[in-house]
Amino acid sequence: MTSPAEVRHEVELTSEMQRQLLLLTAGTPGADWRVLTYYLTAAPIGQTVREVAKDVAEALRLSPGSVSKSVNRLVKTDFLEVAYRVGAVNFYRAGPEVLALATATDDDDQPLATVSHLPMRPAEQ
């Protein structure tokens, strides 16, 4: 768990990221997708969502128990992570799975650099 003062890079939630997240969460209950989408759009990715689960449940028209179960599943699968805790209340932000998608590029399979050798001059005799 990190402190609330820890600075994290903010990234944009792109349509490609949303598509990948939808496919990655395809086997989970529908409430999980709704809860994840809520958290990813309630604050810039990488920043803490400062809303309690009760407020999230009301906004999504889900029961607090459903939201709690979804959040627990999303934390276990690294889609969300606990940013910090105040008393018995956890506050969440995007987890490592989301951040990995956010920082992945099409060039990930490309080498960082290529090496070319310069032609050598013949040794002087």
C-alpha positions as CSV (number, residue, x, y, z in Angstrom):
1,M,0.0,0.0,0.0
2,T,1.3,3.5,-0.8
3,S,0.9,6.8,0.9
4,P,-1.6,9.4,-0.5
5,A,1.4,11.7,-1.2
6,E,2.9,9.3,-3.7
7,V,2.9,10.8,-7.1
8,R,1.8,8.6,-10.0
9,H,1.8,9.4,-13.7
10,E,-1.6,10.2,-15.2
11,V,-2.5,8.5,-18.4
12,E,-5.5,8.9,-20.7
13,L,-8.2,6.2,-21.0
14,T,-8.3,5.5,-24.7
15,S,-10.9,3.6,-26.6
16,E,-8.2,0.9,-27.3
17,M,-7.6,0.6,-23.6
18,Q,-11.3,0.3,-22.9
19,R,-11.6,-2.4,-25.5
20,Q,-8.6,-4.4,-24.1
21,L,-10.1,-4.0,-20.5
22,L,-13.5,-5.2,-21.7
23,L,-11.9,-8.3,-23.3
24,L,-9.7,-9.0,-20.2
25,T,-12.8,-8.8,-17.9
26,A,-15.1,-10.7,-20.2
27,G,-15.3,-13.7,-17.8
28,T,-16.2,-11.6,-14.8
29,P,-19.7,-10.6,-13.6
30,G,-21.1,-7.5,-15.4
31,A,-21.0,-5.4,-12.3
32,D,-17.2,-5.7,-12.3
33,W,-17.0,-4.0,-15.7
34,R,-19.3,-1.2,-14.5
35,V,-17.4,-0.7,-11.3
36,L,-14.0,-0.7,-13.1
37,T,-15.2,1.7,-15.7
38,Y,-16.6,4.0,-12.9
39,Y,-13.2,4.0,-11.1
40,L,-11.3,4.6,-14.3
41,T,-13.5,7.6,-15.3
42,A,-14.0,9.2,-11.9
43,A,-10.4,10.5,-11.7
44,P,-7.5,10.6,-14.1
45,I,-5.9,7.1,-14.3
46,G,-3.2,6.8,-11.7
47,Q,-5.0,9.2,-9.3
48,T,-7.1,8.1,-6.3
49,V,-10.9,8.1,-6.5
50,R,-12.0,9.8,-3.4
51,E,-15.5,8.3,-3.2
52,V,-16.6,5.6,-0.8
53,A,-18.2,2.4,-2.1
54,K,-21.7,3.5,-0.9
55,D,-21.5,6.5,-3.3
56,V,-20.2,4.3,-6.1
57,A,-23.1,1.9,-5.5
58,E,-25.7,4.6,-5.6
59,A,-24.2,6.1,-8.8
60,L,-24.2,2.7,-10.5
61,R,-27.6,1.7,-9.0
62,L,-26.0,-1.5,-7.6
63,S,-26.2,-2.8,-4.0
64,P,-23.3,-1.9,-1.8
65,G,-22.6,-5.6,-1.4
66,S,-22.3,-6.1,-5.2
67,V,-19.9,-3.1,-5.4
68,S,-17.8,-4.5,-2.5
69,K,-17.6,-7.9,-4.1
70,S,-16.6,-6.4,-7.5
71,V,-14.0,-4.2,-5.9
72,N,-12.5,-7.1,-4.1
73,R,-12.3,-9.2,-7.3
74,L,-10.8,-6.2,-9.2
75,V,-8.2,-5.8,-6.5
76,K,-7.3,-9.5,-6.6
77,T,-6.9,-9.4,-10.3
78,D,-4.8,-6.1,-10.2
79,F,-7.3,-4.0,-12.1
80,L,-7.7,-1.8,-9.0
81,E,-5.4,-1.2,-6.0
82,V,-5.8,0.3,-2.6
83,A,-4.3,3.8,-2.8
84,Y,-4.7,4.5,1.0
85,R,-6.9,3.8,3.9
86,V,-8.7,6.1,6.3
87,G,-9.8,4.2,9.3
88,A,-11.8,1.2,7.9
89,V,-12.4,2.9,4.5
90,N,-10.2,2.0,1.5
91,F,-9.7,4.4,-1.4
92,Y,-8.8,2.9,-4.8
93,R,-7.1,3.8,-8.0
94,A,-6.2,2.0,-11.2
95,G,-4.1,-1.1,-10.6
96,P,-1.0,-2.6,-12.3
97,E,-3.1,-4.4,-15.0
98,V,-4.6,-1.1,-16.2
99,L,-1.3,0.8,-16.0
100,A,0.4,-1.9,-18.0
101,L,-2.2,-1.4,-20.7
102,A,-1.8,2.3,-20.5
103,T,1.9,2.2,-21.0
104,A,2.0,-0.5,-23.6
105,T,2.8,0.7,-27.1
106,D,2.8,-1.0,-30.5
107,D,6.6,-0.7,-30.5
108,D,7.0,-2.9,-27.4
109,D,8.3,-5.7,-29.7
110,Q,10.7,-3.5,-31.5
111,P,14.4,-3.3,-30.3
112,L,15.4,-0.1,-28.5
113,A,18.3,0.4,-30.8
114,T,20.1,-1.2,-33.7
115,V,23.8,-1.4,-34.2
116,S,25.5,-0.8,-37.5
117,H,29.2,-1.3,-37.9
118,L,31.2,1.3,-39.8
119,P,33.4,0.0,-42.6
120,M,37.0,-0.5,-41.5
121,R,39.9,0.9,-43.4
122,P,42.6,-1.5,-44.3
123,A,45.6,-1.4,-42.0
124,E,48.5,0.7,-43.2
125,Q,51.7,-1.3,-43.8
